[in-house]
């Protein structure tokens, strides 16, 4: 998966966290609303379905442990 898609996924996850912490907020007499949570979730799901990851692994199986079996 491309590094660009992994970066996009990380940004969407950060945006989701921000929205979850408060959908709207007020500054003075103005009320501001963050991005729509459902559209953020759709983008995250699409990126994950296309293979994007948050751990920057480029190859499947990278970083996984191996099992060693000893025989007599």
Secondary structure, 3 states (H helix, E strand, C coil): CCHHHHHHHHHHHHHHHHHHHCCEEEECCEEEECCCHHHHHHHHHHHHHCCCCCCCCCCCCCCCCCCCCCCC
